[in-house]
């Protein structure tokens, strides 16, 4: 895939959610919520401050992240559904 986000944007692949509940019930696709957890696929170079200096990104490729339910814009690249979002839409990095 030849895609590089610009500025402070991040390309994210959603992490698939469990298909069963803790009690063993199978959740049908129509009842599943889209997960708010993902993996960073690509990052931009970072935004610029008022003096033109680059602000370093806090996330890097491979990070597992949490983001808001309505965050980002859904796109399809090479047949795969991905999200593009600003770094500020990311709530945290999972370790």
Buried (B, 14 or more C-beta within 10 A) or exposed (E): EEEEBEBBBBBBBBEEEEEEEEEEEEEEEEEEEEBBBBBBBBBBBBBEEEEEEEEEBEBEEEBBBBBEEEBBEEEEEEEEEBBBBBBEBBEEEEE
